Amino acid sequence: MNIAFFLVAKSEVIFLSPKNTMRQALEKMQHHGYTAVPLIDNKGRYVGTITEGDLLWKLKNTPGLTFENTDKILLEDVPQRIKNIAVRINAQMEDLLTLASAQNFVPVIDDNGIFIGIIRRREIIEYFAKKYISNSKDNQ
């Protein structure tokens, strides 16, 4: 099955720019209750995912950095511990299963590399759970 059916469009996705600050990321993540947010550059390309862990490690490993001055650190200067992989819109659901085991969501790009949305882990798991249950019933 094509993933387009499960796509959460960019217009509905909370994302940040690498030019946003740590403070902006922390506030947006807290407000929306997210632990990870995609990073989209000024050309609309997916460039990574920033996580709470990335922000905490940057805070811990930067001498003199406190919450009060996180507005001085750009997200492009925060190392990303995990490189979330994006898929093209023509991918199949089977292509997402391995990615979903390590990512909260899978970023989706078009043929030009432009970010168009995400597929959430929840929808991937639900799809395969229904498929598994259906196959189990068929084999009885």
C-alpha positions as CSV (number, residue, x, y, z in Angstrom):
1,M,0.0,0.0,0.0
2,N,1.2,3.5,-0.9
3,I,2.1,5.7,2.1
4,A,0.2,8.7,0.8
5,F,-3.0,7.4,2.5
6,F,-1.3,7.8,5.9
7,L,0.5,11.1,5.3
8,V,0.1,13.9,7.7
9,A,0.6,16.9,5.4
10,K,3.2,19.5,6.1
11,S,0.5,22.1,6.8
12,E,-0.5,20.0,9.8
13,V,3.0,19.2,11.1
14,I,4.9,21.1,13.7
15,F,8.4,21.7,12.4
16,L,11.3,24.1,13.0
17,S,14.1,25.6,10.9
18,P,17.8,25.0,11.6
19,K,17.9,28.8,12.2
20,N,15.4,28.6,15.1
21,T,16.9,28.7,18.6
22,M,17.1,26.0,21.3
23,R,14.7,28.1,23.3
24,Q,12.1,28.2,20.5
25,A,12.5,24.4,20.1
26,L,12.0,23.7,23.8
27,E,9.0,26.0,24.0
28,K,7.4,24.5,20.9
29,M,8.0,20.9,22.0
30,Q,6.6,21.6,25.5
31,H,3.5,23.4,24.1
32,H,2.7,20.5,21.7
33,G,3.9,17.7,23.9
34,Y,6.4,16.4,21.3
35,T,9.7,14.7,21.9
36,A,11.0,15.2,18.4
37,V,10.3,17.7,15.6
38,P,11.5,17.7,12.0
39,L,13.9,20.4,10.8
40,I,13.0,22.0,7.4
41,D,15.4,24.4,5.7
42,N,14.5,27.7,4.0
43,K,14.1,25.8,0.7
44,G,11.6,23.4,2.2
45,R,14.0,20.4,2.4
46,Y,14.0,18.0,5.3
47,V,17.4,18.3,7.0
48,G,17.0,16.2,10.2
49,T,15.0,15.8,13.3
50,I,15.7,17.6,16.6
51,T,14.9,15.6,19.8
52,E,14.6,16.5,23.5
53,G,17.7,14.3,24.0
54,D,19.7,16.4,21.5
55,L,18.7,19.6,23.3
56,L,19.5,18.1,26.7
57,W,23.0,16.8,25.6
58,K,23.8,20.2,24.1
59,L,22.8,21.9,27.4
60,K,24.8,19.5,29.4
61,N,27.9,19.6,27.2
62,T,28.1,23.3,26.6
63,P,29.9,25.2,29.5
64,G,28.0,28.2,30.6
65,L,24.8,27.3,28.7
66,T,21.7,27.6,30.8
67,F,18.0,27.6,29.9
68,E,18.1,31.4,30.2
69,N,20.6,31.7,27.3
70,T,19.3,28.9,25.0
71,D,18.0,31.7,22.8
72,K,21.6,32.3,21.7
73,I,22.1,28.7,20.3
74,L,20.8,27.9,16.8
75,L,19.4,24.4,16.1
76,E,22.0,24.0,13.3
77,D,24.6,24.1,16.1
78,V,22.9,21.3,18.1
79,P,24.3,17.8,17.1
80,Q,21.7,15.3,16.2
81,R,22.5,11.9,17.8
82,I,20.1,10.0,15.5
83,K,19.8,10.6,11.8
84,N,16.1,10.0,11.0
85,I,15.7,8.8,7.4
86,A,13.2,10.3,5.1
87,V,11.3,8.3,2.4
88,R,9.9,9.4,-0.9
89,I,6.1,9.7,-1.3
90,N,6.1,6.7,-3.7
91,A,7.4,4.3,-0.9
92,Q,5.3,1.4,0.3
93,M,4.3,0.7,3.9
94,E,6.7,-2.2,4.1
95,D,9.5,0.3,3.5
96,L,8.6,2.1,6.8
97,L,8.5,-0.8,9.2
98,T,12.2,-0.8,10.1
99,L,12.4,3.0,10.2
100,A,9.4,3.2,12.6
101,S,11.2,0.9,15.1
102,A,13.7,3.7,15.7
103,Q,11.8,6.9,14.8
104,N,8.6,8.5,16.3
105,F,7.7,9.4,12.7
106,V,9.0,9.0,9.2
107,P,9.6,12.2,7.2
108,V,8.2,12.1,3.7
109,I,9.7,14.0,0.8
110,D,8.7,14.5,-2.8
111,D,10.8,13.6,-5.9
112,N,12.6,17.0,-5.5
113,G,13.6,16.3,-1.9
114,I,11.0,18.8,-0.6
115,F,9.4,17.9,2.8
116,I,5.7,17.2,2.3
117,G,4.8,15.6,5.7
118,I,5.2,12.7,8.0
119,I,3.9,9.2,8.7
120,R,3.5,8.6,12.4
121,R,4.7,5.4,14.1
122,R,1.2,4.8,15.4
123,E,-0.3,4.6,11.9
124,I,2.5,2.2,10.8
125,I,1.9,-0.1,13.7
126,E,-1.8,0.0,13.3
127,Y,-1.5,-0.8,9.6
128,F,0.7,-3.9,10.2
129,A,-1.4,-5.0,13.2
130,K,-4.6,-5.0,11.1
131,K,-2.7,-6.8,8.3
132,Y,-1.4,-9.4,10.8
133,I,-4.8,-10.0,12.3
134,S,-6.4,-10.3,8.9
135,N,-3.8,-12.8,7.8
136,S,-4.2,-14.8,11.0
137,K,-7.9,-15.1,10.4
138,D,-7.4,-16.1,6.8
139,N,-5.1,-18.9,7.9
140,Q,-7.5,-20.5,10.4
